[in-house]
């Protein structure tokens, strides 16, 4: 009698299938429509190929286009393999390495044959056309398990040294799987080593739903000491409509690029003289000052006391905190010596004395805040203590990772640390949730809240981690945010090495998300740095230390704001809030008077009295993203009025000067002061 397997389906029904059956067989048994729509399967929760036989009784969920996250992961993985096959078909002798899916597409690292230059963007059209040929050929994607020695020999025979090295170093006992594009042994069949899963055939891909985007240099295994490769990037989607929407988003993102707008608006610049640090111009620093003043008011109102701590601290402090062991490669270390300087050239010698003490530029503020907390004796009655700092930090980011304001080496955080008793933690975190909500809404952002849980490598006991994670859950629940409206989600393994953390992920005007605010419940650092308070029982107790920020860093938050608003910042943040522009020189004196009155009312205002046509002035100040242009001519001067042109509006409004001043003052008032 044929042995039957019991296959449980999501609707609670049960199918009995012969041993050797596959998810594709189940789909076909249910109906031809499902058989055609099925892309892959979740078998006991594991994503698998449709044609991989069941191992035994199983729970089965068939994956279709409706399961967009799984479907996108599958098609992007397949696009990567088709890319590698296409490159090897066009240029025999090309070696292939890795090719994963990414958040919006895929890439593959390849090494060009020795008889040609590395691949360039000029090669992409030919590769795309070959990829479409492979997709239209509807080649089956067939999984096989290979013996390690046979697979290594296969790669060596074909000159695939990278694949052979990779196969040799995979853990003993791990099942080594390959996928054929085409029937095994058939002419034109192509082979790659991969864990899978894949679609049933290349024809399941939409040939109009991908585009190769760019090439970049890469190194085998990311090590500069290894061979240089070419990384070919593509974007891949389920259909052409999704691809077109993505390309439109990219165009819009390029239009909003904060680096481009920063130059056009004369806000800041970056230079080789200070890699990863920002040169703020007067207009850009005005934005910074307004944000800092806003945040300082919010922190003052929240019971925070502002402090200032040193940039350089002895490395021994970073060893005690644990940062030196976990984070030293990202820190700038400085020998505590006076460098030798030659009299003739004034050049500092690079020698460092063997007995030199070492200092480190702080990459974060928390150990310094513990030192402030430890000064004097603290009673349980004094808690919670909330210490805030606009703290400048330095992190040694690789040059290739630097990106405008979004990733820098020197940055300033709206940082604060709350030292609390255990019975105060939930209330403090809840209050922070409410403060963060208010701040983000002031800027017009929606957001999701996520809880990053303990990583594998961490300090502290499991009991402390259990307590810290539950405190954050309870605080979010009390704040009413542990639900779908706030995108509540738990992220296993993504916490810091010393604490779990709540994260705020903002959504900008074109749908991108940015992780910005955070609060972490830390019992490790107070213990390592011997922070304590005197309890009601007269004994010493450890406080819980809550690390928190809302902007994250001023640099990155300003970059996000520039892109979110496409440079058209809310009036209260705009570096220049109004420009008074003349139509004719007869109105110059009136324009000066208007400018003086606006400045006296607290408006950041400039005047434009140049002998230029008004349309030219309008275009120029619109390009500079000035919120309001007040146009004055002879009539306005005689009547005491102004013609107000508001950025983004088609028509101007003529109004008495006093009404215009009242309107501008209202718009220039920060949201927390309205």
C-alpha positions as CSV (number, residue, x, y, z in Angstrom):
1,X,0.0,0.0,0.0
2,X,1.3,3.5,-0.9
3,X,2.3,5.5,2.2
4,X,0.3,8.7,2.4
5,X,1.5,12.0,3.9
6,X,-0.8,14.3,5.8
7,X,-0.6,17.8,4.5
8,X,-2.3,20.5,6.6
9,X,-3.5,23.6,4.8
10,X,-4.1,27.2,6.2
11,X,-7.9,26.8,6.1
12,X,-7.7,23.8,8.5
13,X,-8.3,21.2,5.8
14,X,-6.1,18.1,5.4
15,X,-4.8,16.6,2.1
16,X,-3.4,13.1,1.9
17,X,-0.6,12.9,-0.7
18,X,1.6,10.0,-1.8
19,X,5.2,10.1,-0.5
20,X,7.3,11.9,-3.0
21,X,4.6,14.5,-3.7
22,X,5.5,18.2,-3.9
23,X,3.7,21.4,-3.0
24,X,3.1,21.8,-6.8
25,X,1.2,18.5,-6.7
26,X,-1.0,19.8,-3.9
27,X,-1.6,23.1,-5.8
28,X,-2.6,21.1,-8.9
29,X,-4.9,18.9,-6.8
30,X,-6.7,21.9,-5.5
31,X,-7.2,23.5,-8.9
32,X,-5.6,24.7,-12.1
33,X,-5.8,28.3,-11.1
34,X,-3.8,27.8,-8.0
35,X,-1.3,25.6,-9.8
36,X,-0.7,28.4,-12.2
37,X,-0.5,31.1,-9.5
38,X,1.7,29.3,-7.0
39,X,5.3,30.5,-6.9
40,X,6.7,28.7,-3.9
41,X,5.6,27.1,-0.7
42,X,6.1,27.5,3.1
43,X,6.5,24.0,4.5
44,X,6.4,24.0,8.3
45,X,7.2,27.7,8.0
46,X,10.3,27.3,5.8
47,X,10.2,28.9,2.3
48,X,10.8,26.1,-0.3
49,X,10.7,25.4,-4.0
50,X,7.3,24.2,-5.3
51,X,8.9,21.1,-6.8
52,X,10.8,20.0,-3.7
53,X,9.2,16.8,-2.3
54,X,7.8,16.8,1.2
55,X,10.0,15.1,3.9
56,X,7.0,13.8,5.8
57,X,3.7,15.1,7.2
58,X,3.7,18.9,7.0
59,X,1.9,22.2,7.3
60,X,1.7,23.8,3.9
61,X,1.0,27.4,2.8
62,X,1.3,28.1,-0.9
63,X,3.0,31.4,-1.9
64,X,1.4,33.5,-4.7
65,X,1.8,37.1,-5.8
66,X,-0.6,38.1,-3.0
67,X,2.2,37.2,-0.6
68,X,4.2,40.2,-1.8
69,X,7.1,40.1,0.7
70,X,7.9,36.4,-0.1
71,X,7.2,36.9,-3.8
72,X,9.6,39.8,-4.1
73,X,12.3,38.0,-2.2
74,X,11.9,35.1,-4.7
75,X,11.9,37.0,-7.9
76,X,14.8,39.2,-6.8
77,X,16.9,36.1,-6.0
78,X,16.0,34.7,-9.4
79,X,16.8,37.9,-11.2
80,X,20.3,37.8,-9.6
81,X,20.9,34.2,-10.9
82,X,19.6,35.1,-14.3
83,X,22.0,38.1,-14.3
84,X,25.0,35.8,-13.5
85,X,23.9,33.3,-16.2
86,X,23.6,36.1,-18.7
87,X,27.1,37.5,-18.0
88,X,28.7,34.1,-18.4
89,X,26.8,33.4,-21.6
90,X,28.0,36.7,-23.1
91,X,31.5,36.5,-21.8
92,X,32.7,32.9,-21.2
93,X,35.4,32.8,-18.6
94,X,33.7,35.2,-16.3
95,X,33.8,34.0,-12.7
96,X,30.8,34.4,-10.4
97,X,30.7,34.8,-6.6
98,X,27.7,35.9,-4.6
99,X,24.3,37.3,-5.7
100,X,21.8,38.1,-3.0
101,X,18.4,39.9,-3.1
102,X,18.3,43.4,-1.6
103,X,15.6,45.7,-0.3
104,X,14.7,46.9,-3.8
105,X,16.4,44.5,-6.1
106,X,19.5,42.4,-6.4
107,X,23.2,42.4,-7.3
108,X,25.9,39.9,-8.3
109,X,29.6,40.1,-7.8
110,X,31.5,38.9,-10.9
111,X,35.1,38.9,-12.2
112,X,35.6,39.6,-15.9
113,X,37.7,37.3,-18.0
114,X,41.4,38.1,-18.1
115,X,41.1,39.2,-21.8
116,X,38.8,42.1,-21.1
117,X,38.5,45.1,-18.8
118,X,36.2,45.0,-15.8
119,X,32.5,45.3,-16.6
120,X,31.1,48.8,-17.0
121,X,27.8,50.6,-17.3
122,X,28.2,50.3,-21.1
123,X,27.8,46.5,-20.8
124,X,24.4,46.7,-19.0
125,X,22.1,47.0,-22.1
126,X,23.6,43.7,-23.6
127,X,23.3,42.0,-20.2
128,X,19.6,43.1,-19.9
129,X,18.8,41.7,-23.4
130,X,20.4,38.4,-22.6
131,X,18.5,38.2,-19.3
132,X,15.3,38.7,-21.1
133,X,16.2,35.9,-23.6
134,X,16.8,33.5,-20.6
135,X,13.5,34.5,-19.0
136,X,11.5,34.0,-22.2
137,X,13.2,30.6,-22.7
138,X,11.3,29.5,-19.5
139,X,14.1,27.3,-18.3
140,X,13.3,25.0,-15.4
141,X,15.1,25.8,-12.1
142,X,16.1,22.4,-10.7
143,X,17.5,21.8,-7.2
144,X,20.1,19.1,-6.6
145,X,22.1,18.0,-3.5
146,X,25.8,17.5,-4.4
147,X,28.7,15.8,-2.6
148,X,31.2,18.3,-1.4
149,X,34.3,16.9,-3.2
150,X,32.4,16.5,-6.5
151,X,31.2,20.1,-6.3
152,X,34.6,21.5,-5.5
153,X,36.0,19.4,-8.4
154,X,33.3,20.8,-10.7
155,X,34.1,24.4,-9.8
156,X,37.9,23.8,-10.2
157,X,37.4,22.1,-13.6
158,X,35.4,25.1,-14.8
159,X,37.9,27.7,-13.5
160,X,35.5,28.9,-10.8
161,X,38.1,29.5,-8.1
162,X,35.9,31.6,-5.9
163,X,33.1,29.1,-5.9
164,X,35.5,26.3,-5.1
165,X,36.9,28.2,-2.2
166,X,33.5,29.0,-0.9
167,X,32.3,25.3,-1.2
168,X,35.5,24.1,0.6
169,X,34.9,26.4,3.6
170,X,31.2,25.7,4.2
171,X,30.6,23.8,7.5
172,X,31.1,20.1,7.5
173,X,27.8,18.3,7.5
174,X,26.0,21.2,5.7
175,X,23.9,20.1,2.8
176,X,25.4,21.6,-0.4
177,X,22.7,22.4,-3.0
178,X,23.0,23.6,-6.6
179,X,20.4,24.9,-9.0
180,X,20.3,24.2,-12.7
181,X,18.9,26.7,-15.1
182,X,17.6,24.2,-17.6
183,X,17.3,20.5,-17.3
184,X,20.5,18.9,-15.8
185,X,22.8,17.5,-18.5
186,X,20.9,19.3,-21.2
187,X,22.9,21.5,-23.6
188,X,22.6,25.1,-22.5
189,X,22.0,24.2,-18.9
190,X,23.7,26.5,-16.4
191,X,24.7,25.7,-12.8
192,X,25.1,27.8,-9.6
193,X,25.6,26.9,-6.0
194,X,22.7,28.2,-3.9
195,X,20.6,27.4,-0.8
196,X,17.5,28.5,-2.6
197,X,14.6,28.6,-2.8
198,X,13.8,29.5,-6.4
199,X,10.8,29.8,-8.7
200,X,9.8,26.8,-10.8
201,X,11.3,28.3,-13.9
202,X,12.8,31.5,-15.3
203,X,9.5,32.1,-17.2
204,X,7.8,32.9,-13.9
205,X,9.7,36.2,-14.0
206,X,8.3,39.2,-15.8
207,X,11.0,40.2,-18.4
208,X,9.7,43.8,-18.2
209,X,9.9,44.1,-14.4
210,X,13.7,44.6,-13.9
211,X,16.4,47.1,-14.8
212,X,20.1,47.0,-14.3
213,X,21.1,50.2,-12.6
214,X,24.8,50.6,-12.1
215,X,28.2,48.9,-11.5
216,X,30.7,49.4,-8.7
217,X,33.9,47.9,-7.5
218,X,33.9,45.2,-4.8
219,X,36.3,42.8,-3.2
220,X,36.0,39.0,-2.8
221,X,34.5,38.6,0.7
222,X,34.6,42.3,1.3
223,X,38.4,42.2,2.0
224,X,40.6,44.7,0.2
225,X,43.4,42.2,0.3
226,X,41.4,39.9,-2.0
227,X,40.7,40.0,-5.7
228,X,38.8,43.0,-7.1
229,X,35.4,42.2,-8.6
230,X,32.6,44.1,-10.3
231,X,29.3,44.4,-8.5
232,X,26.4,44.7,-11.0
233,X,23.2,46.2,-9.3
234,X,19.7,45.8,-10.5
235,X,16.2,46.5,-9.3
236,X,13.6,43.8,-9.7
237,X,9.8,43.7,-9.1
238,X,6.8,41.5,-9.7
239,X,5.5,43.5,-12.7
240,X,6.3,46.5,-14.9
241,X,3.9,48.7,-13.0
242,X,5.9,48.2,-9.8
243,X,9.2,48.8,-11.6
244,X,7.9,52.1,-13.1
245,X,6.7,53.3,-9.7
246,X,10.1,52.5,-8.2
247,X,11.9,54.4,-11.0
248,X,9.6,57.3,-10.4
249,X,10.4,57.3,-6.7
250,X,14.1,57.2,-7.5
251,X,13.7,60.3,-9.8
252,X,11.8,62.0,-7.0
253,X,14.5,61.0,-4.5
254,X,17.2,62.4,-6.8
255,X,15.3,65.7,-7.0
256,X,15.1,65.9,-3.2
257,X,18.7,64.8,-2.6
258,X,19.8,66.9,0.4
259,X,23.3,67.2,-1.0
260,X,22.0,68.8,-4.2
261,X,19.5,71.0,-2.3
262,X,22.2,71.9,0.2
263,X,24.4,73.4,-2.5
264,X,21.5,75.2,-4.2
265,X,20.2,76.7,-1.0
266,X,23.8,77.5,0.3
267,X,23.3,75.5,3.5
268,X,26.5,73.5,3.9
269,X,29.4,71.8,2.1
270,X,31.6,68.8,2.6
271,X,35.3,68.8,1.8
272,X,38.3,66.5,1.7
273,X,39.9,68.7,4.4
274,X,37.5,67.1,6.9
275,X,36.2,63.8,5.7
276,X,32.8,63.1,7.2
277,X,32.4,66.4,8.9
278,X,30.1,69.2,7.8
279,X,31.0,72.8,7.1
280,X,27.8,74.6,8.0
281,X,27.1,77.9,6.2
282,X,25.1,80.7,7.9
283,X,21.7,79.6,6.3
284,X,22.3,75.9,7.2
285,X,23.3,76.7,10.7
286,X,20.2,78.8,11.2
287,X,18.2,75.6,10.6
288,X,20.4,73.9,13.2
289,X,19.9,76.7,15.7
290,X,16.1,76.6,15.3
291,X,16.0,72.9,15.8
292,X,18.3,73.1,18.8
293,X,16.2,75.8,20.4
294,X,13.1,73.8,19.8
295,X,14.5,70.6,21.3
296,X,16.0,72.5,24.2
297,X,12.5,73.9,25.0
298,X,11.0,70.4,24.8
299,X,13.6,69.0,27.0
300,X,13.4,71.8,29.6
301,X,9.6,71.3,29.7
302,X,10.2,67.5,30.2
303,X,12.3,68.0,33.3
304,X,15.7,67.4,31.7
305,X,18.8,69.2,33.0
306,X,21.3,70.1,30.3
307,X,25.0,69.3,30.8
308,X,28.2,69.4,28.7
309,X,30.9,66.7,28.8
310,X,34.4,66.4,27.4
311,X,35.3,65.3,23.9
312,X,38.4,63.3,24.9
313,X,38.4,60.8,27.7
314,X,41.0,58.3,28.9
315,X,40.8,54.9,27.1
316,X,40.5,53.3,30.5
317,X,37.0,54.7,30.9
318,X,36.0,53.1,27.6
319,X,37.5,49.8,28.6
320,X,35.5,49.9,31.8
321,X,32.3,50.7,29.9
322,X,32.8,47.8,27.5
323,X,32.9,50.1,24.4
324,X,36.6,49.6,23.8
325,X,36.2,45.9,23.5
326,X,33.1,46.1,21.3
327,X,33.6,49.4,19.4
328,X,37.3,50.3,19.3
329,X,37.6,50.0,15.5
330,X,35.0,52.8,15.1
331,X,36.7,55.1,17.6
332,X,39.4,57.7,17.1
333,X,42.3,57.1,19.6
334,X,44.7,60.0,20.4
335,X,48.1,59.6,22.1
336,X,48.4,61.8,25.2
337,X,51.7,63.3,24.1
338,X,53.0,66.6,22.6
339,X,54.2,65.6,19.1
340,X,57.8,66.4,18.0
341,X,58.0,69.3,15.6
342,X,61.0,70.0,13.4
343,X,62.3,73.5,13.6
344,X,62.8,74.0,9.9
345,X,59.6,72.6,8.5
346,X,57.2,72.6,11.4
347,X,56.1,69.1,10.5
348,X,54.9,66.9,13.4
349,X,56.7,63.6,13.6
350,X,54.4,60.5,13.5
351,X,56.2,58.8,16.3
352,X,54.2,57.7,19.4
353,X,56.1,57.0,22.6
354,X,55.8,53.4,23.9
355,X,54.6,54.6,27.3
356,X,52.1,57.1,26.0
357,X,48.7,57.2,27.6
358,X,45.8,57.0,25.2
359,X,42.7,59.1,24.9
360,X,39.7,58.5,22.7
361,X,37.2,60.9,21.1
362,X,33.8,60.0,22.5
363,X,31.6,58.0,20.0
364,X,28.7,58.4,22.4
365,X,27.9,60.4,25.5
366,X,26.6,57.7,27.9
367,X,29.8,56.9,29.9
368,X,30.4,60.7,30.5
369,X,26.8,61.1,31.8
370,X,27.4,58.3,34.3
371,X,30.4,60.2,35.6
372,X,28.3,63.2,36.1
373,X,25.6,61.2,37.9
374,X,28.2,59.7,40.2
375,X,29.3,63.1,41.6
376,X,28.1,63.3,45.2
377,X,25.6,61.0,46.8
378,X,22.2,60.4,45.2
379,X,19.1,59.4,47.2
380,X,16.2,57.4,45.9
381,X,14.2,60.6,46.5
382,X,16.3,62.4,43.8
383,X,15.3,59.9,41.1
384,X,14.5,60.1,38.3
385,X,17.4,62.3,37.1
386,X,17.2,63.3,33.5
387,X,20.5,64.6,32.1
388,X,20.5,66.0,28.5
389,X,23.3,67.1,26.2
390,X,23.6,68.4,22.7
391,X,26.6,66.1,22.6
392,X,29.2,66.2,19.8
393,X,30.5,62.7,19.0
394,X,33.0,61.2,16.5
395,X,32.9,57.7,14.9
396,X,35.5,56.4,12.5
397,X,33.2,55.5,9.7
398,X,35.0,54.1,6.5
399,X,35.3,56.7,3.7
400,X,33.2,54.6,1.4
401,X,30.3,54.6,3.9
402,X,30.1,58.3,4.2
403,X,27.0,59.9,2.7
404,X,26.3,63.6,2.9
405,X,24.5,64.5,6.2
406,X,23.1,61.0,6.5
407,X,26.3,59.3,7.6
408,X,29.1,61.4,8.9
409,X,32.1,61.1,11.3
410,X,31.3,64.1,13.5
411,X,27.8,64.5,14.6
412,X,25.7,66.0,17.4
413,X,23.0,64.1,19.2
414,X,19.9,65.4,21.1
415,X,21.1,63.0,23.7
416,X,19.8,62.3,27.2
417,X,20.1,59.7,29.9
418,X,17.5,59.0,32.6
419,X,18.7,57.4,35.8
420,X,15.7,55.8,37.4
421,X,14.6,53.3,40.1
422,X,13.1,50.1,38.8
423,X,9.6,51.1,39.8
424,X,10.0,54.3,37.7
425,X,11.2,52.8,34.4
426,X,7.8,52.1,32.7
427,X,6.5,55.5,33.5
428,X,9.6,57.2,32.2
429,X,9.6,55.2,28.9
430,X,5.9,55.9,28.5
431,X,6.5,59.7,29.0
432,X,9.3,59.5,26.4
433,X,6.9,57.7,23.9
434,X,4.5,60.6,24.3
435,X,7.2,63.2,23.9
436,X,8.6,61.6,20.8
437,X,5.0,61.3,19.4
438,X,4.5,65.1,19.9
439,X,7.8,66.0,18.4
440,X,7.4,63.9,15.2
441,X,3.9,65.2,14.7
442,X,5.2,68.8,15.0
443,X,7.2,68.0,11.9
444,X,4.4,66.2,10.1
445,X,5.9,62.7,10.2
446,X,4.1,59.4,10.7
447,X,6.1,56.6,12.2
448,X,6.3,53.0,13.3
449,X,7.5,51.8,16.7
450,X,9.6,48.6,16.9
451,X,11.2,46.8,19.8
452,X,14.8,45.5,19.1
453,X,15.4,42.4,21.3
454,X,18.6,40.8,22.7
455,X,21.4,39.9,20.3
456,X,23.4,36.7,20.6
457,X,26.5,38.5,21.8
458,X,25.6,40.7,24.8
459,X,26.4,41.7,28.3
460,X,24.1,41.1,31.3
461,X,22.1,38.3,32.6
462,X,19.0,36.7,30.9
463,X,16.9,37.8,33.9
464,X,17.9,41.4,33.4
465,X,17.2,41.2,29.7
466,X,13.8,39.6,30.4
467,X,13.0,42.5,32.7
468,X,14.3,45.2,30.4
469,X,12.4,43.9,27.3
470,X,9.1,43.6,29.3
471,X,9.4,47.1,30.7
472,X,9.6,48.5,27.1
473,X,6.6,46.4,26.0
474,X,4.6,47.6,29.0
475,X,5.5,51.2,28.4
476,X,4.5,51.1,24.8
477,X,1.2,49.3,25.8
478,X,0.5,52.0,28.3
479,X,1.1,54.7,25.7
480,X,-1.4,52.9,23.4
481,X,1.2,52.2,20.7
482,X,1.5,48.4,20.7
483,X,-0.8,48.0,17.7
484,X,-1.0,48.1,13.9
485,X,-1.8,51.8,13.9
486,X,1.8,52.4,15.1
487,X,3.3,49.6,13.1
488,X,4.2,47.8,16.3
489,X,6.8,45.0,15.7
490,X,9.4,43.1,17.6
491,X,12.8,42.6,16.0
492,X,14.7,39.5,17.4
493,X,18.4,39.9,17.8
494,X,18.6,43.6,16.8
495,X,19.2,45.2,20.2
496,X,22.4,46.8,21.4
497,X,25.0,44.6,23.2
498,X,24.0,46.2,26.5
499,X,20.2,46.8,26.2
500,X,17.0,46.2,24.2
501,X,15.7,49.3,22.5
502,X,12.5,50.9,21.2
503,X,13.0,52.4,17.7
504,X,11.0,55.1,15.9
505,X,10.9,54.6,12.1
506,X,9.7,57.8,10.4
507,X,8.0,57.7,7.0
508,X,8.8,60.6,4.7
509,X,6.8,62.3,1.9
510,X,7.8,59.7,-0.7
511,X,7.3,56.6,1.4
512,X,10.9,56.0,2.6
513,X,11.5,55.0,6.2
514,X,14.2,56.4,8.5
515,X,15.1,55.0,11.9
516,X,15.6,58.0,14.1
517,X,14.5,58.1,17.7
518,X,15.4,55.4,20.3
519,X,15.2,54.6,24.0
520,X,17.1,51.8,25.6
521,X,16.7,50.2,29.0
522,X,20.2,49.5,30.3
523,X,21.2,47.7,33.5
524,X,24.8,46.9,32.2
525,X,26.5,50.2,32.1
526,X,25.5,51.4,35.6
527,X,26.9,48.1,36.9
528,X,30.2,48.3,34.9
529,X,30.8,51.9,35.9
530,X,29.6,51.5,39.5
531,X,26.7,54.0,39.4
532,X,24.5,53.8,42.5
533,X,22.0,55.6,44.7
534,X,21.1,55.2,48.3
535,X,17.7,53.4,48.7
536,X,15.0,53.8,51.3
537,X,16.7,51.0,53.2
538,X,20.0,52.9,53.4
539,X,21.8,50.5,51.1
540,X,23.3,51.2,47.7
541,X,21.3,50.2,44.6
542,X,21.9,50.3,40.9
543,X,19.8,52.7,38.9
544,X,18.4,51.7,35.5
545,X,19.9,53.9,32.8
546,X,17.6,54.9,29.9
547,X,19.5,56.1,26.8
548,X,17.2,58.2,24.6
549,X,17.3,60.5,21.6
550,X,14.5,61.9,19.3
551,X,16.3,63.5,16.4
552,X,19.1,61.0,16.6
553,X,21.6,63.4,15.2
554,X,21.1,66.9,14.1
555,X,23.1,66.3,10.9
556,X,21.0,63.3,9.8
557,X,17.7,64.8,10.9
558,X,18.3,68.0,8.9
559,X,19.1,65.8,5.9
560,X,15.9,63.9,6.3
561,X,13.9,67.2,6.7
562,X,15.5,68.7,3.5
563,X,14.5,65.6,1.5
564,X,11.1,65.2,3.2
565,X,10.1,68.8,2.4
566,X,12.1,68.9,-0.9
567,X,13.9,72.0,0.5
568,X,10.6,73.8,1.2
569,X,11.0,73.8,4.9
570,X,8.2,74.9,7.2
571,X,8.4,78.7,7.6
572,X,9.6,78.5,11.2
573,X,12.6,76.5,10.1
574,X,13.4,78.3,6.9
575,X,16.8,80.2,7.1
576,X,15.3,83.1,5.2
577,X,11.5,83.4,5.8
578,X,10.8,86.3,3.5
579,X,12.4,88.5,0.8
580,X,11.1,92.0,0.0
581,X,11.7,92.5,-3.7
582,X,11.1,95.7,-5.7
583,X,9.5,96.1,-9.1
584,X,11.0,99.6,-9.7
585,X,13.7,101.6,-8.0
586,X,11.1,104.2,-6.9
587,X,10.0,101.6,-4.3
588,X,13.5,101.1,-2.8
589,X,12.9,103.3,0.3
590,X,9.5,101.6,1.0
591,X,11.1,98.2,0.6
592,X,13.8,99.1,3.2
593,X,11.0,100.3,5.5
594,X,9.1,97.0,5.0
595,X,12.3,95.0,5.6
596,X,13.0,96.9,8.9
597,X,9.4,96.3,10.2
598,X,9.5,92.6,9.3
599,X,12.9,92.2,11.1
600,X,11.5,94.1,14.2
601,X,8.6,91.6,14.2
602,X,11.1,88.7,14.4
603,X,11.0,87.6,10.8
604,X,14.2,86.5,9.1
605,X,14.0,88.8,6.1
606,X,16.2,90.0,3.3
607,X,15.6,92.7,0.7
608,X,16.3,92.5,-3.1
609,X,16.7,95.9,-4.6
610,X,18.7,94.8,-7.7
611,X,17.9,96.3,-11.0
612,X,16.5,93.1,-12.4
613,X,13.0,92.2,-13.8
614,X,10.6,91.0,-11.1
615,X,10.1,87.6,-12.9
616,X,13.8,87.0,-12.6
617,X,13.7,87.7,-8.9
618,X,10.7,85.5,-8.4
619,X,12.4,82.6,-10.1
620,X,15.6,83.0,-8.2
621,X,14.0,83.2,-4.7
622,X,11.7,80.3,-5.5
623,X,14.7,78.2,-6.5
624,X,16.2,79.2,-3.1
625,X,13.0,77.9,-1.4
626,X,12.2,81.2,0.3
627,X,8.7,80.7,1.8
628,X,7.3,84.2,1.1
629,X,8.3,86.9,-1.5
630,X,6.8,90.3,-0.7
631,X,6.7,92.3,-4.0
632,X,6.5,96.1,-3.8
633,X,6.2,98.7,-6.5
634,X,5.1,102.3,-6.7
635,X,1.4,101.5,-6.0
636,X,2.3,99.4,-3.0
637,X,4.5,102.2,-1.6
638,X,1.7,104.7,-2.0
639,X,-1.0,102.4,-0.5
640,X,1.1,100.8,2.3
641,X,0.5,97.3,1.0
642,X,2.6,94.4,-0.2
643,X,1.9,91.7,-2.9
644,X,2.7,88.4,-1.2
645,X,3.8,85.4,-3.3
646,X,3.9,82.2,-1.3
647,X,6.1,79.4,-2.4
648,X,4.1,76.7,-4.2
649,X,1.1,78.9,-4.8
650,X,0.1,80.2,-8.2
651,X,-1.4,83.6,-7.3
652,X,-0.3,86.5,-5.2
653,X,-2.3,88.2,-2.5
654,X,-2.2,92.0,-2.0
655,X,-2.7,93.0,1.6
656,X,-1.9,95.8,4.0
657,X,1.6,95.6,5.4
658,X,0.4,95.1,9.0
659,X,-1.8,92.1,7.9
660,X,1.2,90.6,6.1
661,X,3.4,91.0,9.2
662,X,0.7,89.3,11.3
663,X,0.4,86.4,8.8
664,X,4.2,86.0,8.7
665,X,4.6,86.1,12.4
666,X,2.0,83.3,12.8
667,X,3.8,81.1,10.3
668,X,7.2,81.8,11.8
669,X,6.2,80.7,15.3
670,X,7.6,77.3,16.2
671,X,4.8,74.7,16.7
672,X,5.5,74.2,20.4
673,X,4.9,78.0,21.0
674,X,1.7,78.3,19.1
